[in-house]
């Protein structure tokens, strides 16, 4: 049997080697890109056929591997080296053949695609040459006007730019032809074909440039003519505007100046004939390159300009004759106008003198000064009545000037201005006389009117419930002043008769007497009110003596309360702060008692009552703020107590557990290993619950740090860090000791303990946050962004994956011998498969946290282990179904155990090899992810070999 297996292996190797060499010979024959396109296409079809045979070679290799595995199991150690050497050689030969097949086919296929794309580009180039030649062959058409010629030039320039831009594509096409010629050596892409393409392009380029130059000359000639026409038109408009300005109403120069300007304009018009003659010569040249309709338009335009010039000459001569007549009538008009202006100036001077005499002067005036001013106003009114005859004479002179055709409006304005000045001075004299008389009457009646205005304010002051003492004293002073003024008026009886008249003076003196009596009555009332206010001032001093200490004490309590808003460094400081707040609360209660005593003094004073209400409102607000601070302080103390209790409990458990583990390590000779292992496993069973307690301690620590000073925050953080280190070291110690003891127990016991550990792992709440307290879950979610939480998730997923992999290994280690055992294995594998989605979800969460974790190598290794586990589980389920089918067939046919037993052993032997091949395949898939720059897709030399990209729709050639 051994010799037969080895012969089968040698035979399969020889067959495969002969097949590979035949393939390589066929590849060498077709590995050539030289020659015509038909030969290249035939070689491409041949390489495609060879490439289609590649699966046959893979099948031969698989058969060799199966034969080799069977031979290696049965031959001696001396011949194993020979079999392995042959296996290595045939693998190398197959790899070389496969690479040669791919590269040969890719090389020929690329050259074929390159040639096809070149032919397409060449066809497009010759199509463009044909289209451009058809466009440029016709002669230039004559255009209607300048705009059409500019459009024609623009179109020719666009064609020229298209030709120039095509040079870049031509150079690329020539480069591709040279590159293709170096590979295929076909005459269709040699240097003569390239030169032919370049010559045809240069002909098109030269023809386009000649057309543009000719059109530029024609357009420039028309533009110059158009500019000359515009200049001549502008000149005509300028001369016409000057003539209009000279004739128009806007300016009023003398007839002599207008006549001189008209002679200059006539001289300029005569020079316009030469300009028109030059314009006619330019028009004849432009018409030669213009269409008939456009030439007719140019001639009409030139004729219109000639008519406009003739019309301007006629208008200028007529206007010059009219100005000569106007000049003769201006001299007579100017002599009469000068006489009128002289009379107007004399009248204005006299009126100005009278107006200056009416100046009342500045500052306050006495009664005597007002009387003198009133008499001066009456004398001025009499002098103005004598000047009225001069005004009538000026009006007659103005009527004489109206018979002339000149504009008399300035002289009329001067006459009107003189009349307005006369009326203004007369009105001013009359108004000043009336105002002076009114001022005299007002000075006499002013004391009585002031008293009538003062009397209601004093009555209102006396009716006020609580008037101010300063207002009463000011009213008394004003009353004394009115007494003096009224007595002075009673003594000026003769003066009043001379100004007001006897009847009005007597009535006025009666009113003064009545006002004196009313003043005496008000004066007595003010004296009584003053005495009452002096008594109230004495009561006000007593209120101030009691109110000021209350206000000062309330400010002191508020200052103490502001000092207590700072966070405290430790628990003792928080308790002391609570005691100080309670003392402040007692002080505030004592202040309320004193406030009630002072409120009894302010029952009759609204101002003091308002001040006490404001103080009471401030006291109530301070009381509410104090109660809130006391409540917050009690909450902070309670949270600190809870944190200290939980921290102390967990630290005590860690120290006790550490002592137990140390005692287990020291008790090697006192009890057997199995008993110590059970004790250690009981300790490890407490770890999941204590880990939840650790997270709760961290959450309470976060609450304490939020309401503590920076020093206390640093202290609490240090305690938490020390607790985490103690927990980590304790867990590592327990786990290491468990692994150490498991290596020392028998295999059967080891499987038993491993199953116990796996069941303990499945029951631990590593990924089941729903079992934890909801408040703790929110705290965990709030802390989910910290690095320690992310590393814990990574560590827990690794442990879970290790446990699942251990279960799968145990299932695969058993060899089912009946249909019931196969079904039991299948149910266990399905149970593992049902937990794969949960693991995939947790793994995706780890991928989302990759930027926070930062360790890319550990995560990549975990990705590989997870993919290997899923592939191994899938392969196990597939092989189990196949074994189940084979066993059913064998049992139904009552197999004797010969051939079926042999096939069963072959399948069992091939399973590790299949797993190894799957592992290599996964590694090959992961390599591009680790380093994309080494991807074979990007390393393709043909993918980036051209600046001009070729169009290819289909799968990549490599």
Residue pairs with C-beta under 8 A, 6 or more apart in sequence:
1 74
2 71
2 74
2 75
5 67
5 70
5 71
5 74
5 75
6 71
6 75
6 79
6 83
8 67
8 70
8 71
9 64
9 67
9 68
9 70
9 71
9 83
9 86
10 86
12 60
12 63
12 64
12 67
13 64
13 86
13 87
13 90
15 60
16 57
16 60
16 61
16 64
16 90
16 94
17 90
17 93
19 56
19 57
19 60
20 57
20 93
20 94
20 97
23 50
23 53
23 57
23 97
23 101
24 97
24 100
26 46
26 50
27 47
27 50
27 100
27 101
27 104
30 43
30 46
30 47
30 50
30 104
30 108
31 104
31 107
31 108
32 43
33 40
33 107
33 108
33 111
33 183
33 184
34 183
34 184
34 185
35 184
35 185
35 186
36 186
37 115
37 186
40 108
40 111
40 112
40 115
40 184
41 112
43 108
44 105
44 108
44 109
44 112
47 101
47 104
47 105
47 108
47 109
48 105
50 101
50 104
50 105
51 101
51 102
51 105
54 98
54 101
57 94
57 97
57 98
61 90
61 91
61 94
64 87
64 90
65 87
65 913
66 906
66 910
68 83
68 87
69 909
69 910
69 913
70 906
70 909
71 83
72 80
72 83
72 84
73 909
75 83
102 958
105 957
106 942
106 957
106 958
109 957
110 942
110 957
111 180
111 183
111 184
113 950
113 952
113 957
114 176
114 179
114 180
114 183
114 950
115 180
115 184
117 950
117 951
117 952
118 173
118 176
118 177
118 180
118 189
120 951
121 169
121 173
121 176
122 173
122 177
122 197
125 166
125 169
125 170
125 173
125 197
128 166
129 200
129 201
129 204
132 159
132 162
132 163
132 204
132 208
133 204
135 159
136 159
136 204
136 207
136 208
136 211
140 152
140 211
140 214
140 215
140 218
141 152
142 289
142 290
142 291
142 294
143 149
143 151
143 152
143 290
143 291
143 294
144 290
144 291
144 293
144 294
144 297
145 222
145 290
145 294
145 297
146 219
146 222
146 223
146 226
148 294
149 215
149 218
149 219
149 222
150 219
152 215
152 219
153 212
153 215
153 216
153 219
156 208
156 211
156 212
156 215
157 212
159 208
159 211
160 208
160 209
160 211
160 212
163 201
163 204
163 205
163 208
164 205
166 201
167 201
167 205
170 197
170 198
170 201
172 947
172 948
173 197
174 194
174 197
174 198
175 948
176 946
176 948
177 189
177 193
177 194
178 189
178 194
180 186
180 189
181 189
181 190
181 191
187 193
218 289
221 285
221 286
221 289
222 286
222 289
222 290
224 282
225 279
225 282
225 283
225 285
225 286
228 278
228 279
228 282
229 279
229 301
229 305
232 272
232 275
232 276
232 279
232 305
233 305
235 272
235 275
236 272
236 305
236 308
236 309
236 312
239 265
239 268
239 269
239 272
239 312
240 312
242 261
242 265
243 262
243 265
243 312
243 315
243 316
243 319
245 251
246 258
246 261
246 262
246 265
246 319
247 258
247 319
252 407
254 330
255 323
255 326
255 327
255 330
256 327
258 323
259 320
259 323
259 324
259 327
262 316
262 319
262 320
262 323
263 320
265 316
266 313
266 316
266 317
266 320
269 309
269 312
269 313
269 316
270 313
272 309
272 312
273 309
276 305
276 306
276 309
279 302
279 305
280 302
283 298
283 299
283 302
286 298
287 295
287 298
287 299
290 298
326 405
329 404
329 405
329 406
330 406
332 404
333 401
333 404
333 406
336 397
336 400
336 401
337 401
337 408
337 411
339 397
340 394
340 397
340 398
340 401
340 411
340 414
340 415
341 411
341 414
343 390
343 393
343 394
343 397
344 394
344 414
344 415
344 417
344 418
347 387
347 390
347 391
347 394
347 418
347 422
348 418
348 421
350 387
351 387
351 418
351 421
351 422
351 425
352 421
354 380
354 383
354 384
354 425
354 429
355 424
355 425
355 428
357 376
357 380
358 376
358 377
358 380
358 425
358 428
358 429
358 432
360 373
360 432
365 373
365 439
367 440
367 443
370 436
370 439
370 440
370 443
371 440
373 432
373 436
374 433
374 436
374 437
374 440
377 429
377 430
377 432
377 433
377 436
378 433
380 425
380 429
381 426
381 429
381 430
381 433
384 422
384 425
384 426
384 429
387 422
388 422
391 418
391 419
391 422
394 415
394 418
394 419
395 415
398 408
398 411
398 412
398 415
401 408
401 411
402 408
440 499
441 499
441 500
444 489
444 496
444 499
444 500
444 508
445 508
447 482
447 485
447 486
447 488
447 489
448 486
448 489
448 508
448 511
448 512
448 515
450 482
450 485
451 482
451 486
451 515
451 519
452 515
454 478
454 482
455 518
455 522
457 475
458 475
458 479
458 522
458 526
459 522
461 467
461 471
461 472
461 475
461 529
462 522
462 525
462 526
462 529
466 536
466 605
466 606
467 529
467 533
468 533
469 530
469 533
469 534
469 537
472 526
472 529
472 530
472 533
473 530
475 526
476 523
476 526
476 527
476 530
479 519
479 522
479 523
479 526
482 515
482 519
483 516
483 519
483 523
486 512
486 515
486 516
486 519
487 516
489 496
489 509
489 512
490 509
490 512
490 513
490 516
493 505
493 509
496 505
496 508
496 509
497 505
499 505
500 508
539 605
540 605
540 608
542 601
543 598
543 601
543 602
543 605
543 608
546 597
546 598
546 601
547 598
547 608
547 611
547 612
547 615
549 594
550 591
550 594
550 595
550 598
550 615
551 615
553 587
553 591
553 594
554 591
554 615
554 618
554 619
554 622
557 584
557 587
557 588
557 591
557 622
558 622
560 580
560 584
561 581
561 584
561 622
561 625
561 626
561 629
564 577
564 580
564 581
564 584
564 629
565 629
566 709
567 707
567 708
567 709
567 712
568 574
568 576
568 577
568 708
568 709
568 712
569 708
569 709
569 711
569 712
570 712
570 715
571 637
571 640
571 641
571 644
574 633
574 636
574 637
574 640
575 637
577 633
578 630
578 633
578 634
578 637
581 626
581 629
581 630
581 633
582 630
584 626
585 626
585 627
585 630
588 619
588 622
588 623
588 626
591 619
592 619
595 612
595 615
595 616
595 619
598 612
599 612
601 608
602 608
602 609
602 611
602 612
603 609
636 707
639 700
639 703
639 704
639 707
640 704
642 700
643 697
643 700
643 701
643 703
643 704
643 716
646 693
646 696
646 697
646 700
647 697
647 700
647 701
647 719
647 723
649 693
650 690
650 693
650 694
650 697
650 723
651 723
651 726
653 690
654 723
654 726
654 727
654 730
657 683
657 686
657 730
657 734
658 730
658 733
660 679
660 683
661 680
661 683
661 730
661 733
661 734
661 737
664 676
664 679
664 680
664 737
665 737
667 676
673 741
673 744
673 745
674 745
674 749
676 741
677 738
677 741
677 742
677 745
677 753
680 734
680 737
680 738
680 741
681 738
681 753
681 756
681 757
681 760
683 734
684 734
684 735
684 738
684 760
685 760
687 731
687 734
687 764
688 764
688 765
688 766
690 727
691 727
692 765
692 772
692 776
694 723
694 724
694 727
695 772
695 776
695 779
695 780
695 783
696 773
696 776
696 779
697 720
697 723
698 720
698 779
698 783
699 775
699 776
699 779
699 780
699 782
699 783
701 716
701 717
701 719
701 720
702 779
702 782
702 783
704 712
704 716
705 712
705 713
705 716
705 717
708 716
724 788
738 757
742 750
742 753
742 754
743 750
745 753
751 810
754 806
754 810
755 810
757 803
758 803
758 806
758 807
761 799
761 800
761 803
762 803
765 771
765 772
766 796
766 799
766 800
767 796
767 797
767 800
767 838
767 842
769 777
769 780
770 777
772 780
780 789
783 789
784 790
785 852
787 852
787 853
790 849
790 852
790 853
791 853
793 842
793 845
793 846
793 849
794 846
794 853
794 858
794 859
794 862
797 839
797 842
797 843
797 846
797 862
798 862
800 839
800 842
801 839
801 862
801 865
801 866
801 869
804 832
804 835
804 839
804 869
805 865
805 869
805 872
807 828
807 832
808 829
808 832
808 869
808 872
808 873
808 876
811 825
811 828
811 829
811 832
811 876
812 876
814 821
814 825
816 822
816 824
816 825
816 883
819 884
819 887
819 888
819 891
822 880
822 883
822 884
822 887
823 884
825 880
826 877
826 880
826 881
826 884
829 873
829 876
829 877
829 880
830 877
832 873
833 873
833 877
836 870
836 873
839 866
843 862
843 863
843 866
846 853
846 859
846 862
847 859
850 856
850 859
853 859
860 926
860 930
863 926
864 922
864 923
864 926
867 922
868 919
868 922
871 918
871 922
872 915
872 918
875 914
875 915
875 918
879 907
879 911
882 907
883 904
883 907
886 900
886 903
886 904
890 900
895 901
927 934
928 934
928 935
932 938
936 958
937 943
937 956
937 958
940 956
940 958
942 957
942 958
